[in-house]
């Protein structure tokens, strides 16, 4: 049978200096995450604008192409 294993407690670097340090590092992490989320939100908004602009350009080009060739008289050769 296997002998009972002793448990080893892993102490993170921040925990070595006390609970206040852990809280301050968590606060920095939260601030970093909120900044990253703000950047992600801004990128999402800009991506939406780009998609809308491309969609409009395609619609305008399609409309122009159809109006140019759709009304052309047919000639019999």
KEKE-400146 format. One record per residue: residue number from 1; residue in one letter; y negated, x negated, z of N, C-alpha, C, CB in turn. Coordinates in Angstrom, 2 decimals. Atoms other than C-alpha are relative to their C-alpha. Last residue first. Glycine has a CB too. Layout:
<sites>
<site k="NUM" r="A" n_v="Y" n_u="X" n_w="Z" ca_v="Y" ca_u="X" ca_w="Z" c_v="Y" c_u="X" c_w="Z" cb_v="Y" cb_u="X" cb_w="Z"/>
...
</sites>
This chain:
<sites>
<site k="77" r="X" n_v="-0.07" n_u="1.05" n_w="0.99" ca_v="-41.46" ca_u="27.69" ca_w="-84.41" c_v="1.02" c_u="0.26" c_w="-1.01" cb_v="0.25" cb_u="-1.30" cb_w="0.62"/>
<site k="76" r="X" n_v="-1.31" n_u="-0.02" n_w="0.65" ca_v="-42.44" ca_u="30.69" ca_w="-82.40" c_v="0.00" c_u="-1.04" c_w="-1.10" cb_v="0.35" cb_u="1.41" cb_w="-0.57"/>
<site k="75" r="X" n_v="0.11" n_u="0.04" n_w="1.45" ca_v="-45.25" ca_u="30.05" ca_w="-80.05" c_v="1.39" c_u="0.00" c_w="-0.61" cb_v="-0.80" cb_u="-1.24" cb_w="-0.46"/>
<site k="74" r="X" n_v="-1.22" n_u="0.49" n_w="0.63" ca_v="-45.32" ca_u="31.08" ca_w="-76.46" c_v="-0.18" c_u="0.05" c_w="-1.50" cb_v="1.23" cb_u="0.84" cb_w="0.45"/>
<site k="73" r="X" n_v="-0.56" n_u="-0.90" n_w="1.03" ca_v="-48.73" ca_u="31.34" ca_w="-74.95" c_v="1.25" c_u="-0.63" c_w="-0.59" cb_v="-1.06" cb_u="0.30" cb_w="-1.13"/>
<site k="72" r="X" n_v="0.10" n_u="0.61" n_w="1.33" ca_v="-49.23" ca_u="29.35" ca_w="-71.76" c_v="0.63" c_u="0.95" c_w="-1.03" cb_v="0.69" cb_u="-1.39" cb_w="-0.04"/>
<site k="71" r="X" n_v="0.85" n_u="-0.85" n_w="0.86" ca_v="-49.73" ca_u="31.58" ca_w="-68.74" c_v="-0.13" c_u="-0.58" c_w="-1.41" cb_v="-1.41" cb_u="0.16" cb_w="0.62"/>
<site k="70" r="X" n_v="-0.48" n_u="-1.38" n_w="-0.04" ca_v="-46.87" ca_u="30.16" ca_w="-66.64" c_v="-0.76" c_u="0.89" c_w="-0.96" cb_v="-0.11" cb_u="0.54" cb_w="1.40"/>
<site k="69" r="X" n_v="-1.06" n_u="-0.22" n_w="0.97" ca_v="-47.58" ca_u="26.58" ca_w="-67.64" c_v="0.51" c_u="1.44" c_w="-0.04" cb_v="1.14" cb_u="-0.91" cb_w="0.28"/>
<site k="68" r="X" n_v="0.22" n_u="0.77" n_w="1.21" ca_v="-50.94" ca_u="25.97" ca_w="-65.99" c_v="1.04" c_u="0.34" c_w="-1.07" cb_v="0.04" cb_u="-1.48" cb_w="0.31"/>
<site k="67" r="X" n_v="1.12" n_u="-0.61" n_w="0.71" ca_v="-50.74" ca_u="28.76" ca_w="-63.42" c_v="-0.26" c_u="-0.73" c_w="-1.32" cb_v="-1.26" cb_u="-0.01" cb_w="0.87"/>
<site k="66" r="X" n_v="-0.39" n_u="-1.31" n_w="0.51" ca_v="-47.27" ca_u="27.63" ca_w="-62.40" c_v="-1.13" c_u="0.66" c_w="-0.78" cb_v="0.44" cb_u="0.91" cb_w="1.13"/>
<site k="65" r="X" n_v="-0.99" n_u="0.22" n_w="1.07" ca_v="-48.31" ca_u="23.98" ca_w="-62.10" c_v="0.40" c_u="1.33" c_w="-0.62" cb_v="1.24" cb_u="-0.73" cb_w="0.55"/>
<site k="64" r="X" n_v="0.69" n_u="0.56" n_w="1.17" ca_v="-51.42" ca_u="24.88" ca_w="-60.12" c_v="0.94" c_u="-0.20" c_w="-1.17" cb_v="-0.65" cb_u="-1.32" cb_w="0.36"/>
<site k="63" r="X" n_v="0.85" n_u="-1.06" n_w="0.56" ca_v="-49.48" ca_u="27.14" ca_w="-57.75" c_v="-0.72" c_u="-0.49" c_w="-1.26" cb_v="-1.03" cb_u="0.48" cb_w="1.05"/>
<site k="62" r="X" n_v="-0.89" n_u="-0.97" n_w="0.62" ca_v="-46.83" ca_u="24.48" ca_w="-57.25" c_v="-0.80" c_u="1.11" c_w="-0.65" cb_v="0.97" cb_u="0.59" cb_w="1.04"/>
<site k="61" r="X" n_v="-0.52" n_u="0.61" n_w="1.21" ca_v="-49.45" ca_u="21.82" ca_w="-56.61" c_v="0.90" c_u="0.97" c_w="-0.75" cb_v="0.76" cb_u="-1.29" cb_w="0.32"/>
<site k="60" r="X" n_v="1.08" n_u="0.08" n_w="0.98" ca_v="-51.28" ca_u="24.05" ca_w="-54.16" c_v="0.48" c_u="-0.58" c_w="-1.31" cb_v="-1.15" cb_u="-0.83" cb_w="0.55"/>
<site k="59" r="X" n_v="0.33" n_u="-1.36" n_w="0.45" ca_v="-48.08" ca_u="24.96" ca_w="-52.33" c_v="-1.08" c_u="-0.02" c_w="-1.07" cb_v="-0.45" cb_u="0.86" cb_w="1.19"/>
<site k="58" r="X" n_v="-1.10" n_u="-0.44" n_w="0.86" ca_v="-46.98" ca_u="21.31" ca_w="-52.20" c_v="-0.28" c_u="1.40" c_w="-0.53" cb_v="1.34" cb_u="-0.02" cb_w="0.78"/>
<site k="57" r="X" n_v="0.10" n_u="0.73" n_w="1.26" ca_v="-50.37" ca_u="20.25" ca_w="-50.87" c_v="1.09" c_u="0.42" c_w="-0.97" cb_v="0.07" cb_u="-1.50" cb_w="0.24"/>
<site k="56" r="X" n_v="1.12" n_u="-0.54" n_w="0.77" ca_v="-50.30" ca_u="22.98" ca_w="-48.23" c_v="-0.13" c_u="-0.67" c_w="-1.36" cb_v="-1.31" cb_u="-0.15" cb_w="0.78"/>
<site k="55" r="X" n_v="-0.41" n_u="-1.33" n_w="0.47" ca_v="-46.84" ca_u="21.94" ca_w="-47.06" c_v="-1.10" c_u="0.63" c_w="-0.85" cb_v="0.33" cb_u="0.91" cb_w="1.19"/>
<site k="54" r="X" n_v="-0.95" n_u="0.18" n_w="1.12" ca_v="-47.93" ca_u="18.29" ca_w="-46.89" c_v="0.43" c_u="1.34" c_w="-0.57" cb_v="1.22" cb_u="-0.79" cb_w="0.47"/>
<site k="53" r="X" n_v="0.76" n_u="0.51" n_w="1.13" ca_v="-50.96" ca_u="19.22" ca_w="-44.76" c_v="0.90" c_u="-0.18" c_w="-1.23" cb_v="-0.67" cb_u="-1.33" cb_w="0.36"/>
<site k="52" r="X" n_v="0.80" n_u="-1.11" n_w="0.53" ca_v="-48.83" ca_u="21.37" ca_w="-42.45" c_v="-0.79" c_u="-0.46" c_w="-1.23" cb_v="-0.96" cb_u="0.54" cb_w="1.08"/>
<site k="51" r="X" n_v="-0.90" n_u="-0.95" n_w="0.67" ca_v="-46.29" ca_u="18.58" ca_w="-42.00" c_v="-0.77" c_u="1.14" c_w="-0.64" cb_v="1.02" cb_u="0.56" cb_w="0.98"/>
<site k="50" r="X" n_v="-0.44" n_u="0.65" n_w="1.24" ca_v="-49.05" ca_u="16.06" ca_w="-41.26" c_v="0.92" c_u="0.93" c_w="-0.77" cb_v="0.71" cb_u="-1.33" cb_w="0.30"/>
<site k="49" r="X" n_v="1.12" n_u="-0.02" n_w="0.94" ca_v="-50.64" ca_u="18.38" ca_w="-38.69" c_v="0.42" c_u="-0.57" c_w="-1.36" cb_v="-1.20" cb_u="-0.79" cb_w="0.56"/>
<site k="48" r="X" n_v="0.19" n_u="-1.39" n_w="0.45" ca_v="-47.30" ca_u="18.95" ca_w="-36.99" c_v="-1.13" c_u="0.11" c_w="-1.01" cb_v="-0.28" cb_u="0.91" cb_w="1.19"/>
<site k="47" r="X" n_v="-1.09" n_u="-0.25" n_w="0.93" ca_v="-46.69" ca_u="15.20" ca_w="-36.83" c_v="-0.08" c_u="1.41" c_w="-0.55" cb_v="1.36" cb_u="-0.23" cb_w="0.68"/>
<site k="46" r="X" n_v="0.37" n_u="0.65" n_w="1.26" ca_v="-50.13" ca_u="14.80" ca_w="-35.25" c_v="1.08" c_u="0.22" c_w="-1.05" cb_v="-0.24" cb_u="-1.52" cb_w="0.21"/>
<site k="45" r="X" n_v="1.11" n_u="-0.75" n_w="0.59" ca_v="-49.25" ca_u="17.33" ca_w="-32.56" c_v="-0.38" c_u="-0.58" c_w="-1.36" cb_v="-1.23" cb_u="-0.01" cb_w="0.95"/>
<site k="44" r="X" n_v="-0.53" n_u="-1.28" n_w="0.48" ca_v="-45.87" ca_u="15.75" ca_w="-31.88" c_v="-1.08" c_u="0.82" c_w="-0.68" cb_v="0.61" cb_u="0.80" cb_w="1.16"/>
<site k="43" r="X" n_v="-0.74" n_u="0.29" n_w="1.23" ca_v="-47.43" ca_u="12.28" ca_w="-31.65" c_v="0.57" c_u="1.29" c_w="-0.60" cb_v="1.14" cb_u="-1.00" cb_w="0.28"/>
<site k="42" r="X" n_v="0.98" n_u="0.28" n_w="1.04" ca_v="-49.96" ca_u="13.58" ca_w="-29.13" c_v="0.69" c_u="-0.27" c_w="-1.33" cb_v="-0.89" cb_u="-1.21" cb_w="0.39"/>
<site k="41" r="X" n_v="0.63" n_u="-1.26" n_w="0.35" ca_v="-47.17" ca_u="15.11" ca_w="-27.06" c_v="-1.02" c_u="-0.19" c_w="-1.13" cb_v="-0.67" cb_u="0.63" cb_w="1.23"/>
<site k="40" r="X" n_v="-0.99" n_u="-0.75" n_w="0.76" ca_v="-45.19" ca_u="11.84" ca_w="-27.13" c_v="-0.59" c_u="1.34" c_w="-0.46" cb_v="1.27" cb_u="0.24" cb_w="0.85"/>
<site k="39" r="X" n_v="-0.10" n_u="0.63" n_w="1.32" ca_v="-48.25" ca_u="9.88" ca_w="-26.05" c_v="0.95" c_u="0.78" c_w="-0.89" cb_v="0.46" cb_u="-1.46" cb_w="0.13"/>
<site k="38" r="X" n_v="1.26" n_u="-0.30" n_w="0.68" ca_v="-48.87" ca_u="12.31" ca_w="-23.20" c_v="0.01" c_u="-0.58" c_w="-1.41" cb_v="-1.20" cb_u="-0.53" cb_w="0.80"/>
<site k="37" r="X" n_v="-0.08" n_u="-1.40" n_w="0.43" ca_v="-45.20" ca_u="12.09" ca_w="-22.22" c_v="-1.26" c_u="0.40" c_w="-0.74" cb_v="0.23" cb_u="0.93" cb_w="1.20"/>
<site k="36" r="X" n_v="-0.90" n_u="-0.04" n_w="1.15" ca_v="-45.41" ca_u="8.29" ca_w="-22.16" c_v="0.11" c_u="1.43" c_w="-0.53" cb_v="1.39" cb_u="-0.54" cb_w="0.38"/>
<site k="35" r="X" n_v="0.71" n_u="0.62" n_w="1.12" ca_v="-48.44" ca_u="8.50" ca_w="-19.91" c_v="0.84" c_u="0.01" c_w="-1.26" cb_v="-0.38" cb_u="-1.43" cb_w="0.34"/>
<site k="34" r="X" n_v="0.98" n_u="-0.99" n_w="0.44" ca_v="-46.62" ca_u="10.96" ca_w="-17.65" c_v="-0.82" c_u="-0.55" c_w="-1.16" cb_v="-0.93" cb_u="0.41" cb_w="1.16"/>
<site k="33" r="X" n_v="-0.68" n_u="-1.08" n_w="0.72" ca_v="-43.64" ca_u="8.60" ca_w="-17.51" c_v="-0.98" c_u="1.04" c_w="-0.49" cb_v="1.05" cb_u="0.65" cb_w="0.89"/>
<site k="32" r="X" n_v="-0.41" n_u="0.55" n_w="1.28" ca_v="-45.83" ca_u="5.63" ca_w="-16.59" c_v="0.66" c_u="1.09" c_w="-0.85" cb_v="0.96" cb_u="-1.20" cb_w="0.19"/>
<site k="31" r="X" n_v="1.22" n_u="0.15" n_w="0.79" ca_v="-47.49" ca_u="7.64" ca_w="-13.84" c_v="0.32" c_u="-0.52" c_w="-1.39" cb_v="-1.00" cb_u="-0.94" cb_w="0.71"/>
<site k="30" r="X" n_v="0.42" n_u="-1.35" n_w="0.38" ca_v="-44.09" ca_u="8.75" ca_w="-12.53" c_v="-1.27" c_u="-0.07" c_w="-0.86" cb_v="-0.26" cb_u="0.87" cb_w="1.25"/>
<site k="29" r="X" n_v="-0.94" n_u="-0.47" n_w="1.01" ca_v="-42.85" ca_u="5.15" ca_w="-12.56" c_v="-0.41" c_u="1.38" c_w="-0.50" cb_v="1.43" cb_u="0.04" cb_w="0.57"/>
<site k="28" r="X" n_v="0.32" n_u="0.72" n_w="1.23" ca_v="-45.93" ca_u="3.97" ca_w="-10.72" c_v="0.90" c_u="0.47" c_w="-1.13" cb_v="0.16" cb_u="-1.50" cb_w="0.21"/>
<site k="27" r="X" n_v="1.28" n_u="-0.51" n_w="0.49" ca_v="-45.41" ca_u="6.68" ca_w="-8.12" c_v="-0.41" c_u="-0.67" c_w="-1.29" cb_v="-1.08" cb_u="-0.19" cb_w="1.05"/>
<site k="26" r="X" n_v="-0.30" n_u="-1.30" n_w="0.61" ca_v="-41.74" ca_u="5.72" ca_w="-7.76" c_v="-1.28" c_u="0.62" c_w="-0.56" cb_v="0.65" cb_u="0.96" cb_w="1.03"/>
<site k="25" r="X" n_v="-0.63" n_u="0.27" n_w="1.29" ca_v="-42.84" ca_u="2.13" ca_w="-7.21" c_v="0.38" c_u="1.29" c_w="-0.71" cb_v="1.23" cb_u="-0.87" cb_w="0.18"/>
<site k="24" r="X" n_v="1.04" n_u="0.46" n_w="0.93" ca_v="-45.28" ca_u="3.23" ca_w="-4.51" c_v="0.59" c_u="-0.29" c_w="-1.37" cb_v="-0.69" cb_u="-1.25" cb_w="0.56"/>
<site k="23" r="X" n_v="0.87" n_u="-1.10" n_w="0.39" ca_v="-42.62" ca_u="5.32" ca_w="-2.78" c_v="-1.05" c_u="-0.45" c_w="-1.01" cb_v="-0.67" cb_u="0.61" cb_w="1.22"/>
<site k="22" r="X" n_v="-0.80" n_u="-0.88" n_w="0.86" ca_v="-40.10" ca_u="2.48" ca_w="-2.78" c_v="-0.86" c_u="1.14" c_w="-0.51" cb_v="1.23" cb_u="0.55" cb_w="0.75"/>
<site k="21" r="X" n_v="-0.08" n_u="0.67" n_w="1.29" ca_v="-42.74" ca_u="0.10" ca_w="-1.39" c_v="0.78" c_u="0.86" c_w="-0.99" cb_v="0.66" cb_u="-1.38" cb_w="0.14"/>
<site k="20" r="X" n_v="1.31" n_u="-0.17" n_w="0.62" ca_v="-43.48" ca_u="2.52" ca_w="1.43" c_v="0.00" c_u="-0.63" c_w="-1.39" cb_v="-1.10" cb_u="-0.63" cb_w="0.86"/>
<site k="19" r="X" n_v="0.08" n_u="-1.26" n_w="0.74" ca_v="-39.77" ca_u="2.73" ca_w="2.27" c_v="-1.34" c_u="0.21" c_w="-0.70" cb_v="0.24" cb_u="1.15" cb_w="0.95"/>
<site k="18" r="X" n_v="0.32" n_u="-1.17" n_w="-0.80" ca_v="-39.51" ca_u="-0.92" ca_w="3.22" c_v="-0.18" c_u="1.23" c_w="-0.85" cb_v="-1.24" cb_u="-0.25" cb_w="0.81"/>
<site k="17" r="X" n_v="1.34" n_u="0.15" n_w="-0.57" ca_v="-39.52" ca_u="-4.35" ca_w="1.63" c_v="-0.45" c_u="1.22" c_w="0.78" cb_v="-0.99" cb_u="-0.28" cb_w="-1.10"/>
<site k="16" r="X" n_v="0.03" n_u="1.12" n_w="-0.95" ca_v="-35.81" ca_u="-4.54" ca_w="0.99" c_v="-1.33" c_u="-0.09" c_w="0.71" cb_v="0.29" cb_u="-1.31" cb_w="-0.73"/>
<site k="15" r="X" n_v="-0.38" n_u="-0.48" n_w="-1.32" ca_v="-35.83" ca_u="-1.08" ca_w="-0.56" c_v="-0.02" c_u="-1.11" c_w="1.04" cb_v="1.37" cb_u="0.62" cb_w="-0.05"/>
<site k="14" r="X" n_v="1.12" n_u="-0.71" n_w="-0.60" ca_v="-37.79" ca_u="-2.35" ca_w="-3.55" c_v="0.32" c_u="0.46" c_w="1.40" cb_v="-0.40" cb_u="1.18" cb_w="-0.86"/>
<site k="13" r="X" n_v="1.06" n_u="0.94" n_w="-0.34" ca_v="-35.15" ca_u="-4.93" ca_w="-4.39" c_v="-1.15" c_u="0.70" c_w="0.71" cb_v="-0.50" cb_u="-0.70" cb_w="-1.26"/>
<site k="12" r="X" n_v="0.88" n_u="0.31" n_w="1.12" ca_v="-32.38" ca_u="-2.39" ca_w="-4.28" c_v="-1.14" c_u="-0.88" c_w="0.48" cb_v="-0.55" cb_u="1.29" cb_w="-0.65"/>
<site k="11" r="X" n_v="1.40" n_u="-0.20" n_w="-0.37" ca_v="-29.88" ca_u="-2.58" ca_w="-1.50" c_v="-0.85" c_u="-0.43" c_w="-1.18" cb_v="-0.38" cb_u="-0.80" cb_w="1.29"/>
<site k="10" r="X" n_v="0.87" n_u="0.72" n_w="0.92" ca_v="-26.29" ca_u="-2.11" ca_w="-2.52" c_v="-1.44" c_u="0.35" c_w="0.37" cb_v="0.30" cb_u="0.35" cb_w="-1.50"/>
<site k="9" r="X" n_v="1.23" n_u="-0.74" n_w="0.28" ca_v="-24.14" ca_u="-1.09" ca_w="0.40" c_v="-0.88" c_u="-0.87" c_w="-0.88" cb_v="-0.74" cb_u="0.40" cb_w="1.32"/>
<site k="8" r="X" n_v="1.13" n_u="0.90" n_w="0.09" ca_v="-20.68" ca_u="-2.57" ca_w="0.23" c_v="-1.22" c_u="0.83" c_w="-0.37" cb_v="0.25" cb_u="-1.14" cb_w="-1.04"/>
<site k="7" r="X" n_v="1.07" n_u="-0.44" n_w="0.88" ca_v="-17.84" ca_u="-0.40" ca_w="1.41" c_v="-1.15" c_u="-1.00" c_w="0.06" cb_v="-0.49" cb_u="1.41" cb_w="0.38"/>
<site k="6" r="X" n_v="1.27" n_u="-0.07" n_w="-0.71" ca_v="-14.83" ca_u="-2.10" ca_w="2.88" c_v="-1.06" c_u="0.40" c_w="-1.00" cb_v="-0.35" cb_u="-1.36" cb_w="0.70"/>
<site k="5" r="X" n_v="1.10" n_u="0.85" n_w="0.50" ca_v="-11.65" ca_u="-1.28" ca_w="1.11" c_v="-1.23" c_u="0.18" c_w="0.86" cb_v="-0.33" cb_u="0.33" cb_w="-1.48"/>
<site k="4" r="X" n_v="1.25" n_u="-0.76" n_w="0.10" ca_v="-8.71" ca_u="0.09" ca_w="3.05" c_v="-1.12" c_u="-0.94" c_w="-0.42" cb_v="-0.34" cb_u="0.71" cb_w="1.34"/>
<site k="3" r="X" n_v="0.79" n_u="0.03" n_w="-1.23" ca_v="-5.67" ca_u="-2.03" ca_w="2.33" c_v="-1.29" c_u="0.77" c_w="-0.23" cb_v="-0.30" cb_u="-1.45" cb_w="0.44"/>
<site k="2" r="X" n_v="1.27" n_u="0.71" n_w="0.10" ca_v="-3.55" ca_u="-0.97" ca_w="-0.58" c_v="-0.76" c_u="0.06" c_w="1.32" cb_v="-0.85" cb_u="0.58" cb_w="-1.13"/>
<site k="1" r="X" n_v="1.20" n_u="-0.83" n_w="0.00" ca_v="0.00" ca_u="0.00" ca_w="0.00" c_v="-1.25" c_u="-0.87" c_w="0.00" cb_v="-0.01" cb_u="0.94" cb_w="1.21"/>
</sites>
